[in-house]
Amino acid sequence: MASARATSAVRPPTEPPRSDGDRVVEATVRWEEELLRPAVAKTPERLNGFETLGGIPVDGLYTPRSARGGFERIGFPGQPPFTRGIHPTMYRGRLWSMRMFSGFGSPEDTNRRFRYLLSHGESGLSIAFDDPTLYGIDADDPEALGEVGKCGVNVSSLDDMGRLLRGIPLGEITTSMTINAPANIVWGMYLLTGEAHGVPPAGLGGTTQNDILKEYIAQKEFLYPPRPALRLVIDTIEHAVRHTPKWNPVSISGYHIREAGSTAVQELAFTLADGRTYVAEALRRGLDVDAFAPRLSFFFNSHNDLFEEVAKFRAARRIWARVMKEEFGAKKERSLWMRFHTQTAGCSCTAQQPELNVVRTTVQALAAVVGGTQSLHTNSYDEAIQLPSEDAVRIALRTQQLLAHETGLTETIDPFAGSYFVEWLTDRIEEEVESYFERIDQMGGVVAGIDRGFFQREIQEASFRYQRAVETGDKKVVGVNAYTVETPVRVPRLKISEEARRLQSRRLKALRERRNTSRHAAALEQVRRAAEHEERNTMPAVVDALRARATLGEIVRAFQDVFGSYRERSTY
């Protein structure tokens, strides 16, 4: 017994147990020494740097130690911070909305396209307006010459909106309208058209893009200076809170920022910065954050880098949930949700070998679905050449239907969660977005940044870097600077004639002749008076002017009489 006790007393102490992290580090070192280095010595890696499309450096291997924060930063679907999606079941319960962006020619032309798409399985409308409509110019204005109906549908009056939506069940479908500077007027047209269909404002569902800040940053379709334009957006939010509980008054849009040449990080950072501005302004108006925040939505681009896009969408939900809770004090869980529509990257489509755009669109749609989008538009393969033909639109819609029903994508929720690379990349994008937030706040916010040309310069520089990489061959674009062919492009052409302008002009002439002149003039004067008094919401005056058959251009000019116009300062 004594001998046994003595032996036990002199037993050397055991080493502390190694952690999982230590074992990963040791295994990684062994792998690098025993496998990686010999493999690289035998077959050297490509010389150009490995990075995402947006320029984030990418390592060759990621391990459990790459991402920070563990499972609590990922969480469960339908639960804050919503990294894995805003709904507990995601597509197992309900597929995303398949919403094809459509519009050309006269209202009747586009109405026929809407009916075609609905008959082929589209689940919501997305209206593309032409440039005169986007700029608040009537079809018979000399400035509209050559543009009416060319890049979207022309809507110059309330009667035009009625023609556009004739026979469409507005109480059963939702409609997205890509309109910004004159969004308050076009939304008023939609509300009154719903009323004519027997659907009250509370029964209408849909979204107006109405994101004026990104116009100054990227798309450049603005009418008024930033401050009064921002006020009109808040007017629509306030009106929606009071009258249209199923309508999203703003779709805060990164799509056009990306199309202008930004990186994925810039797209996300600038979009969320715009969103923070709208929320802050609505709170300054006196609105309850939990009354309007659930009705805010977002609109993102999905580009070619599959993993970067998936990480961007996951980071977007996490950042927005934190901003709404910690910065703005939102209490309702729905106020923390980021609901977003996605469109595949039009800027990635090529006129060379356009059939390859079907493949690009498929990859981009895959990223959007895996990233958890609520609705999706897939670009047509002839996007870089013309307005899409019916066959091209059908293939684009069928691409979504194929992903939904033939690929297994909808079987499980957030299939990339736990991927060492995706979680690391999600964290990295989040960090870079927060860094942009700090820079924007330091310069006084988004409007101050617009005035200083900050956003414009950032996008210009990113766009220049990418284009230079394409021209040098560092970035390969299949069919453009790699694997080219000399075969001429053969695409069925969709041509828009000048008949749309002639038809719309005749209609406007007849409208002006039959309306009550004194009622029309009085209604426009009320628009001016509402604009002059910042404490007044302008939406009731806009709706009354539309009832008096004021045209889009006339109402815009009434606002410009008070607000003035805006000319952007050039930046280099």
N, C-alpha and C positions, 0 to 999 in steps of 0.2 A: 504493500500500500504506500509506504513512504517513497519507494522508488518511483511508483507511478506519479505521485504528486510532484516529485522533483522533476521528472521528465516534462510534465505539463507546465511547470513554472518557467522552464527555460525555452519553451516553444517560441520561435520568432514571430513577431506580429505579422498579421496578414496585410497585404497591400489593399488600399481603399478600392472599392469597385469602380471600374471605369464607366463613364457615362456613355450613352448612345452617341453623343456628339464626339467624344474622344475616339470611339470606334470608327465613326464615319471619317474623321480626319486621318486616322491611321490607314484605313482601307483606301482612301483617296491617294495618299502618298504612295502606297504600294502599287496601286493601279498606274499612277503616273510613271513610276520608275520601271515597273516590269512590263507594261503594255504600251502606254502612250508614247514614251520617248523612242522605243525601238520602231514603233509604227511610223512616227513622224520622220525619223531618220531614213526609213526605207521609202516613204511616200510623203514628201513635205506637203504641208497644208498650203492652200492657195495664198498668194502673197497679199491680195487686197484684204483690208480689215473686215472683220465680221461684225455686222451691226444690223439693227432693224432698219426698215425703210425710213424711219424718222431719225436715224443716226445714233441710237442708243447702242453702245458697244455690247457685244454678246460673247460670253465665254463658251468654251467648247463643251463644258459639262456643268450641270447643276445638281446639287445634292440636298438632303434634308436641312443642311445648315444654310442654304442660300436665302431662303425667305425668312422674314422676321415675324415674331409675334405668335406663331403657332396657330392652333385651330380657332382660337377666339377671334382672330382677324378674318377668318373665312366664314365661320358661323354656318347657320342652316338657311336654306331657301325660305323666303317669306319672313325673315327675322333680321332685325338690325345686326350688322350694318348693311345687309342686303347685297353683300359681295356676290352671293350665289343666285340672286334673283329676287324680285319683289313678291312673287307668289309661291306658296308652299309646293304647289304641284307643277308650276310652269306649264310646259306643253303637254304634259300627261293629262292635264285638265282641259286646256283650250289652246288651239294653235294660234300663232301670231296672225294678225290681220294682213291679208295680201292686198296691198293698196297700190295700184299702178298709177303713176303720175301721167295725167292725160289732159290734152287740150290743144286745139288748133282751129283756125278758120273762124267761122261764125258760130254762135251758140248752138245752132242746129247741127252743125258738123260734129261738134264735141259731144252733144247729147247722143248722137248715134254711136260714137265710140264708147261712151259710158254704158249704153245698153249692150253693146258687143262684149265688153269686159265682164259685166255682171252675168251675162249668159254663159261665160266661160269660167265662172267660179271666183271672180273677184269678190271680196267681202267688204269693201269700202271704197269710196271715191276719193281721188286726190286730184284737185283741179290745178292745171297749169295755165296761167294767164299770160297774154302776150305783153310785149314791152310797153305799148301805149297804156294798157291797163295798169301795169306795175308802176308806171311813172305818173299815173293820174291824168292822162291825156285822153280826151274823147277821140273816137275813131275818125271824125271829120276834121280834126285839127290838122293844120299843115305839117306839124311836127310828127304826126303819125304816118305820114306818107311812106309806103313801102314796108311798113312793119305790122299792119293790122292782121292778126290771125297767124302770123308767121312762126312765132315761137311759143304759142299758146293760144287760148281762146280769147276773143275780145268781148269784154263786158263794159259797156259805157253807160248803162242805165239799169234801173230796176226791171224794166221790161225785158232786157237782155238776160238777166238772171232767171227770170221766169221761163224764157225759152230754153236756157241751158239745162234747167232741171225739170222740164216738162215730162211727166210720167214717171219720175224717179220717186220711190217711196221714202220720203225724207224722215218719216217717223220710224223707219225700220233699219236704215243704214246710217253710218257715220260718214262725214265728209271732211276731208282735209283741204284747206285752201292755202296755197303758197302765195301769199300776198303780204306786203309789209308796210310801206309808207302810207298807202291808202287803205290799210286793212280795216280800219274802223268803218269806212264807207261800204266796202264790199261785204263785210260782215252784216251791216245793217240791211243790205240787199237780201242776204240769205235769210235773215230773220223774218223779213216781210214776205219773202217767197214762201217760207214755211207757213206763215199765217194764212197766205192765200191757198195753201194746200190743206188747211185745216189742222195744222200741227202748231201748237203754241210754243213760244220760246223755251219753256221748260221741257218740252218733248224733243227738242232738237239736240242731236249729238254730233260732235265733230271738233275740229281744231282750226283756228286761224294761226298762221305762222307768226305774223305780227311782231317779229323780233327786229326792231329798228336799229338797235345798237350794232348788230353784226353787219348792217348795211354800210355804216360808216367804216367799219373795220375791213370788210371784204367785198361785198357784192355791189355797193355804190349806187343802189336804187333808192335814194333819199329825196325828200321834197322840202323839208323844213330843217332849221337848225336842230342840233341834238336835244337841247333841253325841252323845247315845246313838243318835239316828236316823242320824247320819253313820256311826257305828260299824257299824250293821247293813248299810249299803251296802257298806262295806269287807269285811264278812264274806261278802257275796255275791260280790264280786270275787275274794276269796281262794278261795272254794269253786269258782267257775267255772274259775279257773286250774288247779285240781287235778283237776276231774272233767268239765268240759263245754267242750272246746276249740272247739266250733262255736257257743257261745252268747255273746251280748253281754250282760254282766250289768248294764250301765248305758247308757241312752240319754240323754245330757245334753241337756236340753230347753230351747230358747228359745221354742218354740211358745206356751206358756202365758204366758210373759213378754210376748210381743207381743199376745196376746189380752187381756191385762190393761190394755193401752194404751200400752206402751212404743214408742219409735222403733226403727227398724232397727238403729241403732248401739247402743242400750241392749240390745236383744235379743241382739246378738252379744257385746257386752262382758260382760254379766252371765252369759250362758251359758258363755263361755270361762273366766270367773273361777270359776264352779262347777266346771268341768272341771279347772282347775289345783288346786282344793282336793281333789278326789277323788284326783288323782295324788299330791299331797303326802301325803295321809293313807295311801294304799296303800304308799308308800315308807316312811313312818314305821312301818307294820306289819311292814316287812321284806321286802316283795315286790320282785321284780326288775322294773324298769320295762318291759323288753322282753318280759316274760312276760305282762303284763296289758294294756299300752297298745294292742296290735293289736286287742283285743276291746272297746275303748271305741267307742261310736258317738254320734252327735248327731241332734237332731231340731229342724228349723227351720220357721218360718212363711214362707209366700210371699204377700206382700201385693200391692197394686195397682200400685205404682210399679215398672214393669218393670226399668228400668236400675238403680235403687237395690237391688233384690233380687238381680239378677245380680252386681253389684259386691259385695254383702254375702257371697254364697256364695264368690266368688273370694278375697276378703280373708280369710274364715274359714279356708280351707285354708292360706293362706300364714302367717297368724298362728300357727295351731296347730302347724304343722311347725316353726316357729322356737321356740315355747315348749317343745315336747317335746325338741328337740335342745339348745338353749342353756340352758334353765332346769333340765331334768330329766335331761339326759345320755343320752337314748335313742340306741341304736346301730343298731337294725334300722330299715330304711326303712319297713316296715309300721307301726312305732310312731309314725311321723310323719304317717301318713295321717289325714285327717278323712273318715270315712265318715258320710253323713247321710241320714236320711229327711226328707221334706218333706210338709207338709200345707198346702193352700191355706187362706186366711185366713177362718175362720168368722166372725170379728168384722166382716168386710167385707160379709157377706151381709145382705140387707135383706128384711123382711117385705113391704114395698111393692114391687109389680111383681117378684115373686120370680123370674120367668123370666129377668130380667136377671142373676141370679146365675150362670147358665150362662156368660155372657160374662166376668164377673169371674173365675170359676174357670178359664176357658180361658187368660186372660192370666196369671194367677198360676201355672198349670201350665207355661205356656211359659217363664216366668222360672226356674222350678225346673229344667226340663230344660236350658235354655241355660246355667244356672248349674252344672250337673253333678251333680244329685242321684243317689243310688243307689236310692232307692225313693220312691214318691209316692202320697199319698192326695188325691183330688179331692173337694171337698165337693159335696153334692147341692144342687139349687136350692131345696129346701124347708128348708134348714138352719136358717133363722131362725124357723121356724114349729113344727117338730116333729122327732121322729126320722124319718130319711129313709124314704120309701116305696120299694118295690122298683123302680118305674119311675124314680124320681129317682136311685137308686143306679146303675141300669143306664146312664142318660145320663152320670152322672159318670165311670163306668168307661170308657164309649165315648169320652169326651173325651180320655182318655189314649191310648187305642188309635188315635184319629184323629191325634193329634199324632205318635205313633210311626210311623205307616205312610203318612200322606198329606201331610205338610208339608215333608219334606226336612230336618227338624231333626237327624236322626240320621246324615246323610251325612258331615258333617265335625266335627272336634273343636274345641270352644271357639270358635264362630264370631264372638264379640264381641271376641276378643283383638286388641289393636292399635287398637281404637276409642279415639280421643283422649279422648272423654268417659268411657267405661267405665273406662279405665285411670286417669284422674284421679280418678274417683269411688271406685275400689277403693283407691287410695292414701289418699284423704281419710278413708274409713271406717276404714282401718287405723290412721291417726294418732289418730282420736277414740277408738277402742277402747283403744289404748295409754295414752291420757290417763286413761281410766276405770280401767285396771289400776293406774296410779300412785295414784289416789285411794283405791282399795280397799285396796291394800297399806299405804298410810299410816295407815288406820284400823284395821289389824290383821287384815285378811282378810275373807272372806265371812261367816263366822259373826258376827264382831264387827259387820260392816255390817248384818246382819239384826237383831242386838240393838239397834242404834242407829236402826233404821228407815230407813237410807239408801236401800236399793233401793226400798222401798215409796214413799218420798217422790218419788224420781226418776220412777217410773212414774206416780204420781198427777199430778204436774205436767205430764208429757207428755200424758197422757190428757185433762187439763183444757184444755190449749192446743188440742188437736185438736177436742174437742167444741165449744169456744167458736167455733172457726173455722167449723165446720159450721153452728152456730146463727146466726152473722152472715152466712153465705153466702159467706165467703172461700174455703171449701173446698166444692166442689160434689159432692154425692152424688146421682147420677141416680136419679130416682124418689122421693127423700126431700125434698131441698130445691131440686131443679131437675127440670123436665120431669115433673111429677107428673100423675097421673090419679086420677079418683075411682072407677074401676071396682073393685068388690069383689074380694078375692083368692079365687081358686078353685084349691085345691090338694087332690088326693086325700089324705084323712086316714088316718094310722096311729095308732090308739088302743091304748094298753096298759091292760088292765083290772087289777083287783086280784086276778085269779085266780092270777097268778104268785106273789104273796105267800102266798096260801092254800096253794098247792101246795108251795112251798118250806118253809113252816112245818110242814106235815104230815110232810114228809120229815125235817126236823130232829128232830121229836118221835120218829119211828120210829128214827132213827139213835141218839139218846140212850138209847132203851130197849134196843137190841140190843148196844151196845158193851160191852166189858169195863170195868167201873167202876174197878177197882183199877189196871189197866194205864193207863187214861186219866188218872187222877189222878197216877200216878207220872210219866207223860210230861210233863205240864204242870209238875210240880215240877222236872224236869230243864231245862225252858225257863227257869224262874226262876233256877236255879243257874247256868246258862250266862250269863244276862244279868248276874248279880252279879259274874262274874269276867271282866274285860275282856280277859284274855289268851286266853280260849276263844272259838272260832268258834261262833256260835249256830245255824248251818244244820243240823248233824247233829241237834240237839235238836228243831228245827222239823220236820224230816222224820220223826223218830220219833213226835212228837206227832200228826202227820197219819196215820201208820200206825195209831196208837191211836184214830183217828177223832175227834180233837179238832177242833172247828170253828174257822173263821176268827176269830170273835169271842172265843172262849175263849183262843186263843193270844195274841191282841192284849192281852187283859186280863192274862195272865200276864206279858207284857213290861211293861205299865203298872204292875204291882205293884212292879216294880223301878225302872223309869225315871221313873214319874210321867207326867202329862199336860202339855200346853203350852197356854198362853193368850197370844195375841199382844198386844203393847202397841200401843195405837192411835196412829196418826201423823196429823198434819194439816199 
